[in-house]
């Protein structure tokens, strides 16, 4: 609630995104750490801290724009795990 976080239905957890309030031009960077929103027509649930940064806490909803800054490093983690699997002496 007091950190710059957000919930999204499909973005990988750990994704960093810049969120702009289209109505006033304010922005902040959040980390996706939850799933939601589950109300039709909404694409993101922001923490209270993020809503304060975007000056939308009182109103509760706003038109926003999302820019993905960084996806979690899942591929690097997967690559390391694959390399740790020992090779068989008779092949790859």
N, C-alpha and C positions, 0 to 999 in steps of 0.2 A: 504494500500500500504506500509506503514512504520511499520507495526506490523507483527509478525510471524504468518501469517494466510495462509489458502489454501481453494480451492474449490474442491469438490468431488461430483460426481453424486448421490451417494446413502448413504454414511456414514452420520449418524445423525449429525445435526448441533450441535456444542459444543464438538464434539469428539476431543481428544488430540492425536496426533500421532507424532512419531519420523520419520523423513524422512532422508534417507541416499542417498547421491550422490554416486552411485556405482563406478563411474569413478575416484573419488579422495578420497573416504572414509569419507568425511565431513558429519556431521549430524546436525539437529536442530529439536526442538519441535515446532509444529504448532497447531493452533486451526482451525478446519473446521468451516468456517463461511459463506460459499456461495456454490452455485451449479455450476457445470461445471466440466471439460472443455467440450466443445461441438464440439471438433475436433476429428475425429476418430483416434484411436490408442493412445490417451493421456488419462491418468487416474487421473491427478492432475494438478490444476493450482496453482502455488505458488505466494505469494505476492513478491513484489520487495525486501523487507527486507529478506525474507526467501531465495530467489535466491542469494542474496549477501552472506548470511551465508554459502550457499552450493557452492560458487564460480562458479555459473552457469549463472549469470545475463547477461554477455556479449554474451554467446552462445545462451541463451534463452531456450534450451531444454537439458535434460540429462536423463540418465537411473537412476532410483531411486528405492529404496526399502522402503516400508512403514511398520511400526510397530505400531499397535494400542495400546496406553498406557491407555486411559481412555475413556469410553463412557459416555455420559451425564447421570445424575442420574434421568432418566425418571421414572424408576420403583419406586423409593422412593417417588417421587412426586405423582405418581398415588396412591400409598398405602396410603399416608397421605390424599389425597382427598377422597378416599373410606371410611376411618375411620371417616371423618367428617360428613358423611351422617348419620343422626339420624336413630336409629333402631325403628321399629314399636313395640308397646307394646305387640302385639299378636304374635310376631315371630321374626326371625332373621333380 
